[in-house]
Amino acid sequence: RKNTKRVPSFRKLLRTSKIKLDNKLKNKQYKQQSAAKKYRKEQKKLREAVRDAICRKPFPLEECKKKQVAEKWEEEEEEDALPLDMMDEDDLKLMKDLAQKASFLTRDLSSNEPVHIRKRKHEDVIDKYEKVPRRMQTEPEKELIHLLPIKDKGGIIPQTMEKPVTSDAQDDEEDTEEMEEAEDFNEEPVPIVTPEEMAAQRRQKLQERKMHIAALASGILSEPDNNIKKLKELRAMLMEQDPNVAVIVRKLVMVSLMEIFKDIVPSYKIRPLTEAEKATKVKKETQKLREFEEGLVSQYKFYLENLEQTIKDWKQRKVKKSNVISLKAYKGLAEIAVKCLCELLVALPHFNFHNNIIVLIVPLMNDASKMISQLCIEAVKKLFKQDKLGYASLGVVKVISGLVKGRNYNVRPEVLKVFLHLRIKEVELQKDSEDIAPKKKFMTYKEKRKNLSRMQRKWRKAEEKLERELLEAEASESKEKKLKLHTETLNIVFVTYFRILKKAQKSPLLPAVLEGLAKFAHLINVEFFDDLLIVLHSLITSGGLSYRESLHCVLSAFHILSGQGDVLNIDPMKFYTHLYKTLFSLHAGGTNDDIGIVLQCLDVMFARRRKQVSQQRALAFLKRLSTLALHVLPNSSVGILATNRVFMQTFPKMDLLLDNDSQGSGVYLPELDEPEHCNAQNTALWELHLLQRHYHPTVQKFAAHLIVGAPTEGSGALSLDLSQRPAAELFEAYSIKGMTFNPPVASVTPRRKDTFSKMDSFIDEELNKQLQQHSKETVVQKCLDFAKHLKESSLL
């Protein structure tokens, strides 16, 4: 029914006095309070009535008169009793009806009160208790079940029911049968099983379980729609209770279910049905598909919960009450559970509960167990590499950022290093956007007028408009989605990096942060460049960084300046000076691996910024790098000489160092740390002559190539295999980590030394006579007395 009551207008409210409005409001509030009060009273009465009905036990109807009164009534009945044959049928029927009424039998007939008198409000509790009929002692107690009371006009009627009691004979028979079975069980002797028989039984049980798992798995894979119940049966085997085979069976079931889900899970996310969709009638095929999807999602959820519980039990060192599996075996189960979760993380990034798997896996990347930590890190790396759109990457980055902040930056550096595998590159974004939006050629207006009628032109115009909208929507939506996801992901990564730079500069995470900044520096907003360069320079000058970390600082700074930083007027001379000063910290020992970062720095600092580099600076670095090539490993020497080749081909007048004559005034100062003022033009690359005699053949080729001026053609030119590869790639290609040279180094035969025929030619004649005389004497064995000098001193 529609509410016809109109809301008063604003003008009417203005005309109404304030007192009247207040009175209306008070009346309304009073009515609401009285209605609520009345409702509370009714509820209270109802609760009291129910409580009274429950507390009051109903008893069978008995005579509540004293014994004397009972005997008197018996005598009167005997005197006044009439045989039933002499009673009229109507009287007999009336007596039966009256006998069924409790009030007729229990009330005091001598009292003049009416039968249905109302209870007084202030009746005493003791009077109530006294009016309850007494119970006979001889009658056995009956157990009653209290049911819900019934309310009618007269009040609340309690409802009860007698509890059914089994006969004593049946109980005795059951007891005797149980005793006989127990005796028979006790009489059977316990068989003694040898260890060989136990092993055989275990193998047999294990084989049976394997066959059962294989049968269930093959049935599910053959017809997933019809055999979804078998999936539940297979999942129930995760709770195997036989202690002999429980561990192996649970591991097999975990791996089997993981492979099954990878095969039968659809390529889309299953959403729950709404109430309207459930109420609508659909085809049988659609209903069957809905049931399959619902069962699949529920079983997948239960399976993930089982894996999570297994890992939690192992982490908390908690054993179940059944004690089927020992605490030691839980570690193996947990490792298999983590492997299954990692596989599902990589294989099913589009399916339901993927975010739940991420929340489980990311904290395990910082686990104390190295194996589990490595498994999770590798899985996240694979996920980053194959994630093209960026949904899964964004979820993982969010959880990692929260983990780092929640643990107060006390996590492994490997956790942050996974950010380096994110697929966020400017080139890929442009390429993807071009591929997604293909250009479609539409007809011009003249072509339409020439080839189509008026109606055809009208239809064609509508079709082209629709096609344009579809193409624009598809391309722009996917492109915008991808750009938005990548932007959000990078923002979270940079927030994590900047937070560590600001609050935890002495943390072991700093190298990973600097490495990440070096990779993604070209994507940082220009507004942060000045502050970031100041922070990087302060870190270098603080002296608290290792050499590798300072190299990452330099690399990050030049990545920033080589991208969007070209528009900024910043002189990075302090970074050039730092690298030049610390080049001689490298050697053939532990710092040899850092030369790869040095080669990257040199490529960004000189090859990409050739117009901003002076000739003096280039000459100084060329001379120092040639000196460095003498005392590093062969792969480092090859990389350094390849960089020197780029220097000689990129910058003019580098052949000054191949001439012995000095150019200009001054003397070369190799100990000076300023590349602009060390007078490198007044020296020569004498190191190349030493490198020509190096034991590694590739180093010899590069040295000979540089001595003749690094020509691109002619007899002194390098082969294509060496000339077209960058220095960093050559450094990795000629690595000797496998303790072998690439290519193999020829063995050098030692020179034969001249031997003398006469060994006595160097001995003096007198010394020779003494030696011969001594050798002819017979040696007499005497006991050594080490305390001889002590005895002599005591005698003195």
TAHU-V132341 format. One record per backbone hydrogen bond with DSSP energy under -0.5 kcal/mol. CO is the residue of the C=O (numbers start at 1). NH is the residue of the N-H. If there is no record, write none. Layout:
# TAHU-V132341
co=CO nh=NH
co=CO nh=NH
This chain:
# TAHU-V132341
co=2 nh=4
co=9 nh=13
co=10 nh=14
co=11 nh=15
co=12 nh=16
co=17 nh=21
co=18 nh=22
co=19 nh=23
co=20 nh=24
co=21 nh=25
co=22 nh=26
co=23 nh=27
co=24 nh=28
co=25 nh=29
co=26 nh=30
co=27 nh=31
co=28 nh=32
co=29 nh=33
co=30 nh=34
co=31 nh=35
co=32 nh=36
co=33 nh=37
co=34 nh=38
co=35 nh=39
co=36 nh=40
co=37 nh=41
co=38 nh=42
co=39 nh=43
co=40 nh=44
co=41 nh=45
co=42 nh=46
co=43 nh=47
co=44 nh=48
co=45 nh=49
co=46 nh=50
co=47 nh=51
co=48 nh=52
co=49 nh=53
co=50 nh=54
co=51 nh=55
co=52 nh=56
co=55 nh=57
co=62 nh=64
co=66 nh=70
co=67 nh=71
co=68 nh=72
co=69 nh=73
co=70 nh=74
co=71 nh=75
co=72 nh=76
co=73 nh=77
co=74 nh=78
co=75 nh=79
co=76 nh=80
co=77 nh=81
co=83 nh=86
co=84 nh=87
co=88 nh=92
co=89 nh=93
co=90 nh=94
co=91 nh=95
co=92 nh=96
co=93 nh=97
co=94 nh=98
co=95 nh=99
co=96 nh=100
co=98 nh=101
co=101 nh=105
co=102 nh=106
co=103 nh=107
co=107 nh=109
co=108 nh=111
co=114 nh=117
co=120 nh=123
co=124 nh=128
co=125 nh=129
co=126 nh=130
co=127 nh=131
co=128 nh=132
co=129 nh=132
co=143 nh=163
co=144 nh=146
co=145 nh=161
co=147 nh=159
co=150 nh=157
co=152 nh=155
co=155 nh=152
co=156 nh=158
co=157 nh=150
co=159 nh=147
co=161 nh=145
co=167 nh=171
co=168 nh=172
co=169 nh=173
co=170 nh=174
co=171 nh=175
co=172 nh=176
co=173 nh=177
co=174 nh=178
co=175 nh=179
co=176 nh=180
co=177 nh=181
co=178 nh=182
co=179 nh=183
co=180 nh=184
co=181 nh=185
co=182 nh=186
co=183 nh=187
co=184 nh=188
co=191 nh=193
co=194 nh=198
co=195 nh=199
co=196 nh=200
co=197 nh=201
co=198 nh=202
co=199 nh=203
co=200 nh=204
co=201 nh=205
co=202 nh=206
co=203 nh=207
co=204 nh=208
co=205 nh=209
co=206 nh=210
co=207 nh=211
co=208 nh=212
co=209 nh=213
co=210 nh=214
co=211 nh=215
co=212 nh=216
co=213 nh=217
co=214 nh=218
co=215 nh=219
co=216 nh=220
co=217 nh=221
co=218 nh=222
co=219 nh=223
co=223 nh=227
co=227 nh=230
co=227 nh=231
co=228 nh=232
co=229 nh=233
co=230 nh=234
co=231 nh=235
co=232 nh=236
co=233 nh=237
co=234 nh=237
co=235 nh=238
co=236 nh=239
co=237 nh=240
co=241 nh=243
co=242 nh=245
co=242 nh=246
co=245 nh=249
co=246 nh=250
co=247 nh=251
co=248 nh=252
co=249 nh=253
co=250 nh=254
co=251 nh=255
co=252 nh=256
co=253 nh=257
co=254 nh=258
co=255 nh=259
co=256 nh=260
co=257 nh=261
co=258 nh=262
co=259 nh=263
co=260 nh=264
co=261 nh=265
co=269 nh=271
co=274 nh=278
co=275 nh=279
co=276 nh=280
co=283 nh=287
co=284 nh=288
co=285 nh=289
co=286 nh=290
co=287 nh=291
co=288 nh=292
co=289 nh=293
co=290 nh=294
co=291 nh=295
co=292 nh=296
co=293 nh=297
co=294 nh=298
co=295 nh=299
co=296 nh=300
co=297 nh=301
co=298 nh=302
co=299 nh=303
co=300 nh=304
co=301 nh=305
co=302 nh=306
co=303 nh=307
co=304 nh=308
co=305 nh=309
co=306 nh=310
co=307 nh=311
co=308 nh=312
co=309 nh=313
co=310 nh=314
co=311 nh=315
co=312 nh=316
co=313 nh=318
co=314 nh=317
co=320 nh=323
co=326 nh=330
co=327 nh=331
co=328 nh=331
co=328 nh=332
co=329 nh=333
co=330 nh=334
co=331 nh=335
co=332 nh=336
co=333 nh=337
co=334 nh=338
co=335 nh=339
co=336 nh=340
co=337 nh=341
co=338 nh=342
co=339 nh=343
co=340 nh=344
co=341 nh=345
co=342 nh=346
co=343 nh=347
co=344 nh=348
co=348 nh=351
co=351 nh=354
co=353 nh=357
co=354 nh=358
co=355 nh=359
co=356 nh=360
co=357 nh=361
co=358 nh=362
co=359 nh=363
co=360 nh=364
co=361 nh=364
co=361 nh=365
co=362 nh=365
co=363 nh=366
co=364 nh=367
co=368 nh=370
co=369 nh=373
co=370 nh=374
co=371 nh=375
co=372 nh=376
co=373 nh=377
co=374 nh=378
co=375 nh=379
co=376 nh=380
co=377 nh=381
co=378 nh=382
co=379 nh=383
co=380 nh=384
co=381 nh=385
co=382 nh=386
co=383 nh=387
co=386 nh=388
co=390 nh=394
co=391 nh=395
co=392 nh=396
co=393 nh=397
co=394 nh=398
co=395 nh=399
co=396 nh=400
co=397 nh=401
co=398 nh=402
co=399 nh=403
co=400 nh=404
co=401 nh=405
co=402 nh=406
co=403 nh=407
co=404 nh=409
co=405 nh=408
co=407 nh=410
co=409 nh=411
co=412 nh=415
co=412 nh=416
co=413 nh=416
co=413 nh=417
co=414 nh=418
co=416 nh=419
co=417 nh=420
co=418 nh=421
co=419 nh=422
co=422 nh=424
co=423 nh=425
co=425 nh=429
co=426 nh=430
co=427 nh=431
co=428 nh=432
co=429 nh=433
co=430 nh=434
co=431 nh=435
co=432 nh=436
co=433 nh=437
co=436 nh=438
co=440 nh=442
co=444 nh=448
co=445 nh=449
co=446 nh=450
co=447 nh=451
co=448 nh=452
co=453 nh=457
co=454 nh=458
co=455 nh=459
co=456 nh=460
co=457 nh=461
co=458 nh=462
co=459 nh=463
co=460 nh=464
co=461 nh=465
co=462 nh=466
co=463 nh=467
co=464 nh=468
co=465 nh=469
co=466 nh=470
co=467 nh=471
co=468 nh=472
co=469 nh=473
co=470 nh=474
co=471 nh=475
co=472 nh=476
co=473 nh=477
co=474 nh=478
co=475 nh=479
co=476 nh=480
co=477 nh=481
co=478 nh=482
co=479 nh=483
co=480 nh=484
co=481 nh=485
co=482 nh=486
co=483 nh=487
co=484 nh=488
co=485 nh=489
co=486 nh=490
co=487 nh=491
co=488 nh=492
co=489 nh=493
co=490 nh=494
co=491 nh=495
co=492 nh=496
co=493 nh=497
co=494 nh=498
co=495 nh=499
co=496 nh=500
co=497 nh=501
co=498 nh=502
co=499 nh=503
co=500 nh=504
co=504 nh=507
co=507 nh=510
co=509 nh=513
co=510 nh=514
co=511 nh=515
co=512 nh=516
co=513 nh=517
co=514 nh=518
co=515 nh=519
co=516 nh=520
co=517 nh=521
co=520 nh=523
co=521 nh=524
co=525 nh=528
co=526 nh=529
co=528 nh=532
co=529 nh=533
co=530 nh=534
co=531 nh=535
co=532 nh=536
co=533 nh=537
co=534 nh=538
co=535 nh=539
co=536 nh=540
co=537 nh=541
co=538 nh=542
co=539 nh=543
co=540 nh=543
co=546 nh=550
co=547 nh=551
co=548 nh=552
co=549 nh=553
co=550 nh=554
co=551 nh=555
co=552 nh=556
co=553 nh=557
co=554 nh=558
co=555 nh=559
co=556 nh=560
co=557 nh=561
co=558 nh=562
co=559 nh=563
co=560 nh=565
co=563 nh=566
co=564 nh=567
co=565 nh=568
co=568 nh=570
co=570 nh=572
co=572 nh=575
co=572 nh=576
co=573 nh=577
co=574 nh=578
co=575 nh=579
co=576 nh=580
co=577 nh=581
co=578 nh=582
co=579 nh=583
co=580 nh=583
co=582 nh=585
co=583 nh=586
co=589 nh=592
co=590 nh=593
co=591 nh=594
co=592 nh=595
co=593 nh=596
co=594 nh=597
co=594 nh=598
co=595 nh=599
co=596 nh=600
co=597 nh=601
co=598 nh=602
co=599 nh=603
co=600 nh=604
co=601 nh=605
co=602 nh=606
co=602 nh=607
co=603 nh=608
co=607 nh=610
co=609 nh=612
co=610 nh=613
co=614 nh=618
co=615 nh=619
co=616 nh=620
co=617 nh=621
co=618 nh=622
co=619 nh=623
co=620 nh=624
co=621 nh=625
co=622 nh=626
co=623 nh=627
co=624 nh=628
co=625 nh=629
co=627 nh=630
co=628 nh=631
co=629 nh=632
co=631 nh=588
co=633 nh=637
co=634 nh=638
co=635 nh=639
co=636 nh=640
co=637 nh=641
co=638 nh=642
co=639 nh=643
co=640 nh=644
co=641 nh=645
co=642 nh=646
co=643 nh=647
co=644 nh=648
co=645 nh=649
co=646 nh=650
co=647 nh=651
co=651 nh=654
co=653 nh=656
co=654 nh=657
co=655 nh=658
co=656 nh=659
co=657 nh=685
co=662 nh=664
co=668 nh=670
co=669 nh=672
co=673 nh=675
co=674 nh=677
co=678 nh=669
co=679 nh=682
co=680 nh=683
co=681 nh=663
co=684 nh=686
co=685 nh=688
co=686 nh=689
co=686 nh=690
co=687 nh=691
co=688 nh=692
co=690 nh=693
co=691 nh=694
co=696 nh=700
co=697 nh=701
co=698 nh=702
co=699 nh=703
co=700 nh=704
co=701 nh=705
co=702 nh=706
co=703 nh=707
co=704 nh=708
co=705 nh=710
co=706 nh=709
co=714 nh=717
co=719 nh=722
co=719 nh=723
co=720 nh=724
co=726 nh=730
co=727 nh=731
co=728 nh=732
co=729 nh=733
co=730 nh=734
co=732 nh=735
co=736 nh=739
co=747 nh=749
co=757 nh=759
co=758 nh=761
co=759 nh=762
co=760 nh=763
co=764 nh=768
co=765 nh=769
co=766 nh=770
co=767 nh=771
co=768 nh=772
co=769 nh=773
co=770 nh=774
co=771 nh=775
co=772 nh=776
co=773 nh=777
co=778 nh=780
co=779 nh=781
co=784 nh=786
co=785 nh=788
co=787 nh=791
co=788 nh=792
co=789 nh=793
co=790 nh=794
co=791 nh=795
co=792 nh=796
